[in-house]
């Protein structure tokens, strides 16, 4: 039996793991193409050894753009059955990852249920769980407490953990000196900032990073380097605080790779449309091509209730410019915990953005579905259209609700339909409009 610690370690030894074979199959690539990219860290295959039902996927800018779905209970919405319904719906709709961001209750049974039953990647943010797990105020927690929770998540089978390792005591001075309109909007980042402010100590995720790497190496748990200082409004985008943290994340990426630990780097945030591509290029340079995992980016601040759209706009540009992994944003962003319908809308918006970017990047096979749709539309073959639509039932519901007089038309154009007229003209048939 071939021995390896992580997917990266295996690739560096030239070992083709079952997970790598599965990724190659899904991507339509050969293992020979992908192996060196996993070895270099430019593709991550988050696959905890204890997540035995995982159907592995690869995350990298040269692969299909992946989608993450955030969910989890809160003090105001604490029904785990509802969250599990969201999980099942997300998987059905094609999500590639689920992040459990629960901030209330007994979280471990739900987390273990996810890794026991869910075939997609599972991610968590251990600092959230630290307060819940110990049922103690943040100030009383120690560095060892945080490390023990990371280990617990590894034991539970979590595939990737978001750790806010790049924020340091230097950041406290930068934020306190002013200049930011929204300060820190990352929930985990604000908790680390608060812990440092109250204890006077350095960020434990930064100070004890080597110990964290050993835990992640043991379980082959990928580190998602959290952007504690991501901009929370357009005014703060691409500022010194954000870039200073990104430089540290680049250093931490290399340290992880030196221990064969896979890394993803998290990115902004709220970013004006004209700065999105530049943000991706800066990250790729500083972090040496490590997969970039972005929230949005949201390209305007004034659309609460429609932020799945603002995020999809930014996400499409980001992914086309090199982002590998889009964290979905729902209509409830900034407003409430998303319900089942919000989850669906967020996923579909992100899937559209990801697919549009994959076409722009020239991902093999990305446009095949679009070409099939064009052929179906030219033939006015409605059943064929449903078969290649991203959401067939939803598309079909419009036609069922608004039935046209003639089957070869819709209620928009009727017999004025350009496709119908062209088909008849090219077949030398009479074009009957009236």
C-alpha positions as CSV (number, residue, x, y, z in Angstrom):
1,X,0.0,0.0,0.0
2,X,1.3,3.4,-1.0
3,X,1.8,5.8,2.0
4,X,1.0,9.5,1.8
5,X,-0.1,12.2,4.2
6,X,-2.1,14.5,2.0
7,X,-3.3,14.8,-1.6
8,X,-0.4,17.2,-2.1
9,X,2.1,14.8,-0.6
10,X,0.8,12.0,-2.8
11,X,1.1,14.2,-6.0
12,X,4.7,15.1,-5.1
13,X,5.5,11.4,-4.8
14,X,3.8,10.7,-8.2
15,X,1.0,8.7,-6.5
16,X,-2.4,8.9,-8.2
17,X,-5.0,8.8,-5.5
18,X,-8.6,7.7,-6.0
19,X,-9.7,11.3,-5.4
20,X,-7.4,12.6,-8.1
21,X,-8.7,10.0,-10.5
22,X,-12.3,11.1,-9.7
23,X,-11.4,14.8,-10.3
24,X,-9.8,14.0,-13.6
25,X,-12.9,12.1,-14.6
26,X,-15.2,15.0,-13.7
27,X,-13.0,17.6,-15.4
28,X,-12.5,15.7,-18.6
29,X,-8.7,15.9,-18.0
30,X,-6.0,13.3,-17.6
31,X,-4.3,12.5,-14.2
32,X,-1.0,13.3,-15.9
33,X,-2.2,16.9,-16.5
34,X,-3.5,17.4,-13.0
35,X,-0.8,15.7,-10.9
36,X,1.8,18.4,-11.2
37,X,-0.8,21.1,-10.5
38,X,-1.8,19.4,-7.3
39,X,1.9,19.0,-6.4
40,X,2.4,22.7,-6.8
41,X,-0.7,23.7,-4.9
42,X,-2.5,25.3,-7.8
43,X,-5.2,22.6,-7.5
44,X,-6.5,21.7,-4.1
45,X,-8.5,18.5,-3.6
46,X,-10.1,19.0,-0.1
47,X,-10.7,15.4,1.1
48,X,-10.5,14.7,4.8
49,X,-9.5,11.1,5.4
50,X,-12.6,10.7,7.7
51,X,-15.1,12.0,5.1
52,X,-15.6,8.6,3.6
53,X,-18.7,9.4,1.5
54,X,-17.0,12.3,-0.3
55,X,-17.2,12.5,-4.1
56,X,-14.0,14.5,-4.5
57,X,-13.7,17.7,-6.6
58,X,-10.7,19.8,-7.5
59,X,-10.5,23.5,-6.9
60,X,-8.2,25.5,-9.2
61,X,-8.4,28.3,-11.7
62,X,-7.8,25.9,-14.6
63,X,-10.8,23.7,-13.6
64,X,-14.5,24.3,-13.6
65,X,-15.4,27.1,-11.2
66,X,-16.8,25.6,-8.0
67,X,-19.7,26.8,-5.8
68,X,-20.0,26.9,-2.0
69,X,-23.2,27.1,0.0
70,X,-23.2,28.6,3.5
71,X,-25.8,27.5,6.0
72,X,-26.1,26.6,9.7
73,X,-28.3,27.5,12.6
74,X,-28.3,30.8,14.7
75,X,-29.8,31.7,18.0
76,X,-32.8,33.1,16.2
77,X,-33.2,30.3,13.6
78,X,-32.2,27.0,15.2
79,X,-33.9,24.2,13.4
80,X,-31.3,21.7,12.2
81,X,-34.0,19.8,10.2
82,X,-34.5,22.9,8.1
83,X,-30.7,23.3,7.6
84,X,-30.6,19.6,6.5
85,X,-33.3,20.4,3.9
86,X,-31.1,23.2,2.6
87,X,-28.2,20.8,2.4
88,X,-30.1,18.3,0.4
89,X,-31.5,21.0,-1.9
90,X,-28.1,22.5,-2.4
91,X,-26.6,19.1,-3.4
92,X,-29.5,18.5,-5.7
93,X,-28.9,21.8,-7.4
94,X,-25.2,21.1,-7.9
95,X,-23.4,22.8,-5.1
96,X,-19.8,21.6,-4.7
97,X,-19.4,22.4,-1.0
98,X,-21.3,23.1,2.1
99,X,-20.0,25.3,4.9
100,X,-21.6,24.8,8.3
101,X,-21.5,28.3,9.9
102,X,-23.7,27.4,12.9
103,X,-23.4,29.8,15.7
104,X,-25.7,28.2,18.3
105,X,-26.5,24.9,19.9
106,X,-24.8,21.5,19.9
107,X,-23.0,21.7,16.6
108,X,-21.0,18.5,16.6
109,X,-23.9,16.0,15.8
110,X,-25.0,18.1,12.8
111,X,-21.4,18.4,11.6
112,X,-20.9,14.6,11.9
113,X,-24.1,14.0,10.1
114,X,-22.9,16.1,7.2
115,X,-19.6,14.2,6.9
116,X,-21.4,10.9,7.3
117,X,-24.0,11.5,4.6
118,X,-23.1,14.4,2.4
119,X,-21.1,13.7,-0.7
120,X,-19.8,17.2,-1.3
121,X,-17.0,19.0,0.5
122,X,-17.7,20.2,4.0
123,X,-16.2,23.3,5.4
124,X,-16.3,25.0,8.8
125,X,-15.0,28.1,10.7
126,X,-13.6,26.6,13.9
127,X,-13.5,30.0,15.8
128,X,-17.3,30.1,15.7
129,X,-17.5,26.7,17.2
130,X,-15.0,27.4,19.9
131,X,-17.3,29.7,21.8
132,X,-20.2,27.2,21.4
133,X,-18.2,24.1,22.1
134,X,-16.8,25.4,25.4
135,X,-19.9,27.6,26.3
136,X,-17.5,30.3,27.4
137,X,-17.0,33.9,26.6
138,X,-14.4,34.6,23.9
139,X,-12.0,36.3,26.3
140,X,-11.6,33.2,28.4
141,X,-10.6,30.9,25.6
142,X,-6.9,30.0,25.1
143,X,-4.8,29.2,22.1
144,X,-5.0,25.6,23.0
145,X,-8.8,25.7,23.1
146,X,-8.8,27.0,19.5
147,X,-6.3,24.3,18.4
148,X,-8.3,21.6,20.1
149,X,-11.5,22.6,18.2
150,X,-9.5,22.5,14.9
151,X,-8.5,19.0,15.8
152,X,-12.1,18.1,16.6
153,X,-13.2,19.3,13.2
154,X,-10.5,17.2,11.6
155,X,-11.7,14.1,13.6
156,X,-15.3,14.9,12.5
157,X,-14.2,14.7,8.8
158,X,-14.3,18.4,7.8
159,X,-12.6,18.8,4.5
160,X,-11.6,22.5,4.8
161,X,-11.4,25.0,7.6
162,X,-11.5,28.7,7.4
163,X,-8.8,30.1,9.7
164,X,-8.1,33.8,10.0
165,X,-4.4,33.5,10.3
166,X,-3.3,36.7,8.5
167,X,-4.7,39.2,11.0
168,X,-2.1,40.3,13.6
169,X,-1.6,42.8,16.3
170,X,-0.3,45.1,13.6
171,X,-3.9,45.0,12.2
172,X,-5.3,46.4,15.4
173,X,-3.2,49.5,15.0
174,X,-4.1,49.8,11.4
175,X,-7.8,49.6,12.1
176,X,-7.7,51.9,15.1
177,X,-5.9,54.6,13.1
178,X,-9.0,55.0,11.0
179,X,-9.4,55.3,7.3
180,X,-11.9,52.5,6.9
181,X,-15.6,53.1,6.5
182,X,-16.7,49.6,7.6
183,X,-13.8,48.5,9.7
184,X,-13.8,44.6,9.8
185,X,-16.9,42.8,8.5
186,X,-15.6,39.2,8.6
187,X,-17.4,37.5,11.5
188,X,-14.4,35.3,12.3
189,X,-12.0,38.2,11.7
190,X,-13.9,40.4,14.1
191,X,-13.7,37.6,16.7
192,X,-10.0,37.3,16.4
193,X,-9.6,41.1,16.5
194,X,-11.8,41.1,19.7
195,X,-9.8,38.3,21.3
196,X,-6.5,40.0,20.7
197,X,-7.9,43.4,21.9
198,X,-9.2,41.8,25.1
199,X,-6.2,39.6,25.9
200,X,-3.3,41.7,24.6
201,X,-2.0,38.6,22.9
202,X,-1.0,37.8,19.3
203,X,-3.5,36.0,17.0
204,X,-3.3,32.3,18.1
205,X,-4.0,31.2,14.5
206,X,-0.9,33.1,13.4
207,X,1.3,32.4,16.4
208,X,0.6,28.7,16.5
209,X,0.4,28.2,12.7
210,X,3.0,25.4,12.7
211,X,0.9,23.4,15.2
212,X,-2.2,24.0,13.0
213,X,-0.3,22.7,10.0
214,X,0.5,19.4,11.8
215,X,-3.2,18.9,12.7
216,X,-4.3,19.6,9.1
217,X,-1.6,17.3,7.7
218,X,-2.8,14.5,10.0
219,X,-6.3,14.6,8.6
220,X,-5.5,15.9,5.1
221,X,-7.7,18.9,6.0
222,X,-7.3,21.9,3.6
223,X,-6.7,25.3,5.1
224,X,-8.9,28.1,3.7
225,X,-6.9,31.2,4.7
226,X,-9.7,33.6,5.7
227,X,-9.5,37.2,4.7
228,X,-10.4,38.8,8.0
229,X,-9.8,42.2,6.5
230,X,-11.9,41.8,3.3
231,X,-13.6,45.1,2.4
232,X,-17.2,45.3,3.6
233,X,-18.0,48.2,1.3
234,X,-16.7,49.7,-1.9
235,X,-15.0,52.5,-0.1
236,X,-12.6,50.0,1.6
237,X,-11.8,47.9,-1.4
238,X,-8.1,47.2,-2.2
239,X,-6.9,49.3,0.7
240,X,-3.6,48.9,2.6
241,X,-5.2,46.7,5.3
242,X,-6.6,44.3,2.8
243,X,-3.4,44.0,0.8
244,X,-1.2,43.9,3.9
245,X,-3.1,40.8,5.1
246,X,-2.9,39.3,1.6
247,X,0.9,39.5,1.7
248,X,0.8,37.5,5.0
249,X,-1.5,35.0,3.5
250,X,1.0,34.5,0.7
251,X,3.7,33.8,3.2
252,X,1.4,31.4,5.1
253,X,0.5,29.6,1.9
254,X,4.1,28.8,1.3
255,X,4.6,27.6,4.8
256,X,1.6,25.2,4.4
257,X,2.9,23.9,1.1
258,X,6.3,23.2,2.8
259,X,4.4,20.8,5.0
260,X,2.3,19.3,2.2
261,X,-0.8,21.0,3.5
262,X,-3.3,22.1,0.8
263,X,-4.4,25.7,0.8
264,X,-7.2,27.9,-0.6
265,X,-7.0,31.7,-0.1
266,X,-10.2,33.7,0.6
267,X,-10.8,37.0,-1.1
268,X,-13.1,40.0,-1.1
269,X,-15.7,41.1,-0.4
270,X,-17.2,44.3,-1.7
271,X,-15.2,45.5,-4.7
272,X,-16.0,48.0,-7.5
273,X,-16.4,46.2,-10.8
274,X,-13.4,47.9,-12.3
275,X,-11.1,46.5,-9.5
276,X,-12.3,42.9,-9.5
277,X,-9.9,41.5,-12.1
278,X,-7.0,43.4,-10.6
279,X,-7.7,41.8,-7.2
280,X,-7.6,38.4,-8.7
281,X,-4.3,39.1,-10.4
282,X,-2.7,40.5,-7.3
283,X,-3.8,37.4,-5.3
284,X,-2.4,35.0,-8.0
285,X,0.9,36.8,-7.9
286,X,1.3,37.0,-4.1
287,X,-0.1,33.6,-3.4
288,X,1.7,31.8,-6.3
289,X,-1.5,30.5,-8.0
290,X,-3.1,29.0,-4.9
291,X,-6.9,28.5,-5.5
292,X,-8.8,31.8,-4.8
293,X,-12.1,31.5,-3.0
294,X,-14.2,34.6,-3.2
295,X,-17.4,35.9,-1.5
296,X,-19.0,37.6,-4.5
297,X,-17.4,40.0,-4.9
298,X,-20.3,42.3,-4.5
299,X,-20.0,45.2,-6.9
300,X,-22.4,47.6,-5.3
301,X,-23.5,48.3,-1.7
302,X,-27.1,49.4,-2.3
303,X,-29.0,46.3,-3.3
304,X,-30.1,44.5,-0.2
305,X,-32.6,41.8,-1.2
306,X,-30.8,41.5,-4.6
307,X,-27.3,40.8,-3.4
308,X,-27.3,37.4,-5.2
309,X,-27.3,39.4,-8.4
310,X,-24.6,41.9,-7.3
311,X,-22.5,38.9,-6.2
312,X,-23.1,37.0,-9.5
313,X,-21.9,40.0,-11.5
314,X,-18.7,40.3,-9.5
315,X,-18.3,36.5,-9.4
316,X,-18.5,36.1,-13.1
317,X,-15.7,38.7,-13.6
318,X,-13.7,37.3,-10.7
319,X,-13.8,33.7,-12.0
320,X,-13.1,34.7,-15.6
321,X,-10.0,36.5,-14.1
322,X,-8.8,33.5,-12.1
323,X,-11.0,32.9,-9.0
324,X,-11.5,29.2,-8.6
325,X,-14.3,29.0,-6.0
326,X,-17.3,31.2,-5.5
327,X,-19.1,31.4,-2.2
328,X,-22.7,31.9,-3.0
329,X,-24.6,35.0,-1.8
330,X,-28.4,34.9,-1.3
331,X,-31.1,37.6,-1.5
332,X,-31.0,37.5,2.4
333,X,-27.4,38.7,2.6
334,X,-27.1,41.6,5.1
335,X,-30.7,41.0,6.1
336,X,-31.5,37.5,7.6
337,X,-30.6,33.8,7.7
338,X,-31.6,32.5,4.2
339,X,-34.6,30.2,3.8
340,X,-34.9,27.4,1.3
341,X,-36.0,29.7,-1.5
342,X,-33.1,32.1,-0.8
343,X,-30.7,29.2,-0.9
344,X,-31.9,28.2,-4.3
345,X,-31.7,31.7,-5.7
346,X,-28.2,32.1,-4.4
347,X,-27.1,28.8,-5.9
348,X,-28.6,29.5,-9.3
349,X,-27.1,33.0,-9.5
350,X,-23.6,31.6,-8.5
351,X,-24.0,28.7,-11.0
352,X,-24.8,31.2,-13.8
353,X,-21.8,33.3,-12.9
354,X,-19.5,30.3,-12.7
355,X,-20.7,28.9,-16.0
356,X,-20.3,32.2,-17.8
357,X,-16.7,32.4,-16.4
358,X,-15.9,28.9,-17.5
359,X,-16.9,29.7,-21.0
360,X,-14.8,32.8,-21.0
361,X,-11.8,30.9,-19.6
362,X,-12.2,28.2,-22.3
363,X,-12.7,25.3,-19.9
364,X,-13.1,22.2,-22.1
365,X,-16.7,21.3,-22.7
366,X,-18.1,24.4,-20.9
367,X,-20.0,25.7,-24.0
368,X,-21.4,22.4,-25.1
369,X,-24.6,22.9,-23.1
370,X,-25.1,26.3,-24.6
371,X,-24.6,25.0,-28.1
372,X,-27.2,22.3,-27.4
373,X,-29.6,25.0,-26.2
374,X,-29.1,27.0,-29.4
375,X,-29.9,23.9,-31.5
376,X,-33.0,23.2,-29.5
377,X,-34.2,26.8,-29.9
378,X,-33.5,26.9,-33.6
379,X,-35.7,23.8,-33.9
380,X,-38.3,25.3,-31.5
381,X,-38.0,22.0,-29.6
382,X,-39.2,22.8,-26.2
383,X,-38.5,19.4,-24.6
384,X,-34.9,19.6,-25.8
385,X,-34.7,23.1,-24.3
386,X,-35.8,21.8,-20.9
387,X,-33.3,18.9,-21.1
388,X,-30.3,21.3,-21.3
389,X,-31.6,24.2,-19.2
390,X,-29.8,24.9,-15.9
391,X,-33.1,24.7,-14.0
392,X,-35.5,22.7,-16.3
393,X,-38.6,22.7,-14.0
394,X,-38.4,26.5,-13.5
395,X,-38.0,27.2,-17.2
396,X,-40.9,24.9,-18.1
397,X,-43.1,26.5,-15.5
398,X,-43.2,29.8,-17.4
399,X,-44.5,28.1,-20.6
400,X,-47.0,26.0,-18.7
401,X,-48.3,29.1,-16.9
402,X,-48.6,31.2,-20.1
403,X,-49.6,28.7,-22.8
404,X,-49.5,30.1,-26.4
405,X,-52.1,29.7,-29.0
406,X,-49.7,27.9,-31.3
407,X,-47.2,25.3,-30.2
408,X,-44.4,26.7,-32.4
409,X,-44.6,30.1,-30.7
410,X,-44.5,31.6,-27.2
411,X,-46.7,34.4,-25.8
412,X,-44.0,37.0,-26.3
413,X,-43.8,37.0,-30.1
414,X,-46.5,34.7,-31.3
415,X,-46.3,34.3,-35.1
416,X,-43.9,37.3,-35.2
417,X,-41.3,34.8,-33.8
418,X,-38.0,35.4,-35.7
419,X,-36.9,31.7,-35.4
420,X,-40.2,30.5,-36.8
421,X,-40.1,33.0,-39.7
422,X,-36.5,32.1,-40.6
423,X,-37.2,28.3,-40.5
424,X,-40.1,28.8,-42.9
425,X,-38.3,31.2,-45.1
426,X,-35.3,28.9,-45.4
427,X,-37.7,26.0,-46.2
428,X,-39.4,28.1,-48.9
429,X,-42.7,28.0,-46.9
430,X,-45.3,30.7,-46.6
431,X,-44.7,32.8,-43.5
432,X,-48.2,33.3,-42.0
433,X,-48.1,36.1,-39.5
434,X,-51.7,37.4,-39.4
